[in-house]
Amino acid sequence: MEPEGRKPGAVVAVATEPRFVQRYRAFLEQQQLLDGQHRVEKLPGGAVALPVLGEAPWERLLLELRTRVAPGSTCVLTQLLHPVPSKKARGCPPAQRLCRELRRWVEGRGVAWSADLETDLPRSWQRHGDLLLLSEGCFRAKQWKDLEPELWETVAAALGVQRVARRGRVSRDGTRTPAVTLLLGDHGWVEHVDNGIRYTFDVTRCMFSFGNIPEKLRVASLPCAGEVLVDLYAGIGYFTLPFLVHAGAAFVHACEWNPHAAAALKTNLELNGVADRCQIHFGDNRKLKLSNIADRVNLGLIPSSEAGWPAACQVLRQDAGGILHIHQNVESFPRKTCQPPGNSGVEEEQWPYLQQMNTKHGGNGMSRDSGRKILAGTAKPEWQSWAESAKTRIVALLQQVHGGLWKTQVLHIHPVKSYAPHVDHLVLDLECRPCPLVG
Ligand SMILES: C[S@@+](CC[C@H](N)C(=O)[O-])C[C@H]1O[C@@H](n2cnc3c(N)ncnc32)[C@H](O)[C@@H]1O
């Protein structure tokens, strides 16, 4: 006997008068029927509801409660539509809570719980406010299909959200569209506040990487006061906004070809009160009409931003050059140790980007960025070879685009995150300056 039409996410409870609660609780505990994962709740009419566990001979038990356990009491079986997790349950890890709630719900529907179902549960997810974004490989077993759409309501109730979506593979078409399917809810718009900046976007149409947060913080602290920047892969503004709000950039030209990301970027610029210092260039950045204006260019695309290097060189100022922030996934080979060697001068020469350089490069034409702390901690030889080849290619491109002689200098190789086994997402800060004409 269960209350009619049990709602997804609801729990069954026995409701009685407050003065009988202690006796009811003791009896239910003794019968191992008390649901310790949810809080006892006061109902609007004054009765108290004790959450109980699934299937049991409730008709007989209710009679026993009324007649033997607490004579004179009344009781009914009811549902708590929005059960509140108990203190004990709040201490339980969310993945465990999800498993327990789903198992209870699945068994309540007469479906046998199996190891297959359990291993098919998600182990990781992202929370975007009231939207839960599940990882790709979960809930793929056929049995789940028959339990939709209530399944998603149960998942939402177990983890305390209103909407559920599941990610697929990030598309390789350049828009980095995440192929997210909305499973519960009527829209995918979410909002984040990060380092004092508000971002809103539709998770089903624009990518978001929590792993890039350290790079956003780094960008926010760069000395960009008064500078003109070009963000070649602006997305919803993850780098454009910190450049404008925190780093003091005078103006940002933000390039983006995904219309959904460009729309979110426009909203985000307005939300943060910096729309008057940014121009969105909608379309393919390889066809960008700008040239000779930028003090700094951000190339935030992985696995590689190489297709954008000619445009980056073209927009750099011909008279003064500037800094490029080049993102790239770099593969390295496993080895026992990749720590920098000791302190001999020779070894320092081999690991130039591992040294702290707190003094300015006086007299060589390089900028204040050259004086920043240059420390990559555990830079790997593959990172350095990639940086060296980028440096050489960029010099050639600059000379081709602007004419004259140019010099480039690796300021910093910054590991953003580990992207995959042996693949690191790096940012190379490359300083590019025209060489003064001699004679
Ligand atoms: C990795 S995402 C974005 C962004 C942001 N930098 C971040 O890390 O969150 C790269 C963005 O560049 C855009 N994009 C890729 N190739 C492009 C191109 N050729 N022209 C303009 N936008 C491009 C994609 O649509 C996507 O929004």
The ligand as an SDF file (V2000), in Angstrom:
LIG
                    3D

 27 29  0  0  0  0  0  0  0  0999 V2000
   37.5060   27.6960  -26.5310 C   0  0  0  0  0  0  0  0  0  0  0  0
   36.1190   28.6600  -26.9720 S   0  0  0  0  0  0  0  0  0  0  0  0
   36.2930   29.9460  -26.0160 C   0  0  0  0  0  0  0  0  0  0  0  0
   36.5660   30.6080  -25.3690 C   0  0  0  0  0  0  0  0  0  0  0  0
   37.0910   31.3630  -24.2660 C   0  0  0  0  0  0  0  0  0  0  0  0
   38.3140   31.9040  -24.7620 N   0  0  0  0  0  0  0  0  0  0  0  0
   37.2030   30.3800  -23.0980 C   0  0  0  0  0  0  0  0  0  0  0  0
   38.2540   29.7650  -22.8790 O   0  0  0  0  0  0  0  0  0  0  0  0
   36.2300   30.1850  -22.3880 O   0  0  0  0  0  0  0  0  0  0  0  0
   36.6320   29.2790  -28.5050 C   0  0  0  0  0  0  0  0  0  0  0  0
   35.6610   30.1960  -29.1480 C   0  0  0  0  0  0  0  0  0  0  0  0
   36.2370   30.6270  -30.3790 O   0  0  0  0  0  0  0  0  0  0  0  0
   35.2530   30.6200  -31.3790 C   0  0  0  0  0  0  0  0  0  0  0  0
   35.9640   30.4410  -32.6620 N   0  0  0  0  0  0  0  0  0  0  0  0
   36.6550   29.3660  -33.0890 C   0  0  0  0  0  0  0  0  0  0  0  0
   37.1950   29.5870  -34.3000 N   0  0  0  0  0  0  0  0  0  0  0  0
   36.8510   30.8400  -34.6540 C   0  0  0  0  0  0  0  0  0  0  0  0
   37.1210   31.6410  -35.7890 C   0  0  0  0  0  0  0  0  0  0  0  0
   37.8510   31.1940  -36.8110 N   0  0  0  0  0  0  0  0  0  0  0  0
   36.6160   32.8860  -35.8310 N   0  0  0  0  0  0  0  0  0  0  0  0
   35.8790   33.3570  -34.7930 C   0  0  0  0  0  0  0  0  0  0  0  0
   35.5820   32.6470  -33.6840 N   0  0  0  0  0  0  0  0  0  0  0  0
   36.0710   31.3980  -33.6020 C   0  0  0  0  0  0  0  0  0  0  0  0
   34.3280   29.4820  -30.9980 C   0  0  0  0  0  0  0  0  0  0  0  0
   33.0410   29.6870  -31.5020 O   0  0  0  0  0  0  0  0  0  0  0  0
   34.3550   29.5410  -29.4720 C   0  0  0  0  0  0  0  0  0  0  0  0
   33.3170   30.2980  -28.9320 O   0  0  0  0  0  0  0  0  0  0  0  0
  1  2  1  0
  2  3  1  0
  2 10  1  0
  3  4  1  0
  4  5  1  0
  5  6  1  0
  5  7  1  0
  7  8  2  0
  7  9  1  0
 10 11  1  0
 11 12  1  0
 11 26  1  0
 12 13  1  0
 13 14  1  0
 13 24  1  0
 14 15  1  0
 14 23  1  0
 15 16  2  0
 16 17  1  0
 17 18  1  0
 17 23  2  0
 18 19  1  0
 18 20  2  0
 20 21  1  0
 21 22  2  0
 22 23  1  0
 24 25  1  0
 24 26  1  0
 26 27  1  0
M  CHG  2   2   1   9  -1
M  END
$$$$
